[in-house]
Amino acid sequence: MIHLHRRQLLTWGAALAAMPYAKAQSDTVKIGLILPMTGQQASTGRQIEAAVKLWQAQHGTKAGGKTVEVILKDDAAVPDTTRRLAQELVVNDKVAVLAGFGITPCAMATAPIATQSKTPMVVMAAATSAITQASPFIVRTSFTLPQATVGLADWAAKNGIKKAVSLVADYGPGFDAEKYFDSQFRLDGGQMLDKLRTPLRSPDFAPVLQKVRDLHPDALFVFLPSGQGAQFMKQFGERGLDKAGIRLIATGDVTDDDQLNDMGDVALGVITSHHYSAAHPSAANKQFVAAFEKANKFRPNFMAVGGYDGMRVIYTALNATKGKGGQALLDAMKGQLFESPRGPVLIDAQTRDIVQDIYIRKVERVNGQLWNVEFDTLKAVKDPGKTK
Ligand code: PHB
């Protein structure tokens, strides 16, 4: 039997009393999830939050032997707010991972914080090519605009479209879409009649659509960020561009599954290219869509899949490092290969960007609902925007 002195007992007592707190600290690993839950991009926040919750409901809240705590913050898609929240999450909450990022400027504003604090940063939504080059700690589970655009330009040139006009949101991903559509379409023998842009905030499509009507191209190519598609489609129909014989082709952001079903007949027949459709006919996707709809009463879009896969990448990496963060966690994110609801994906170890299939789709009515029905697949597309 061990005899303890009173002093020893007191010290041990103090240590024991402190233990639950210390234990809780070391047994928990935190993810700082920054999303636009309010404002113009709120549908992105709603989709990704729902997907993150679904992931944890299906896979539990343990990874690498630790409890995974998600701390959700609303940045309203304002870059200065994103940066401030990221700083607080790293310094005060000591998060192991920063995640989310609804639009490109918010991801760009946070990149230096990831670099300085050596915190892996998982971009689940934003899609300008250059984002992954802004910090060696960035990993992306969404897509890139060059990746989604090049195949559509090819499709257009091969399908009787000779003259086109482009219309993009006037910021990073729009510039990527405009540039990569233009160069591929012209390489394929097409002619660009004009390249038009609308502001990211509160765009009015009437003046540009009038311009497109006057130019009368074979097709109008469009990129607008998730959330703007329904309003655009409505005005496209109201101005009679579809009746005037101008075909609408777009990245899948425009026929976003979050809004598609409410767009009406004007959306029928629109050809888009993208990495995810809720109608993707794999078993994995059917399970994902069924579980997501059951939990949320709305259809998942490509943002939800970026969030769901982002959680998978984080959980897999935490399991590999036994909950360790920093460079080890980042390294464990690189090179992951898995079947996503969208199809097979790879986190390229060199670029930290996602390699994935891109689908050419057509909006069709199936069983009374509008869907992006995939009819062609471009296999394992790397981001064409990467120079190495
Ligand atoms: C972006 O800002 O990078 C962005 C946002 C929404 C999209 C695509 C890209 O649908």
Residues whose N, C-alpha, C, O or C-beta is under 5 A from the ligand:
A	BS01	PHB	G102 I103 T104 A125 A126 A127 T128 P173 L224 P225 S226 D253
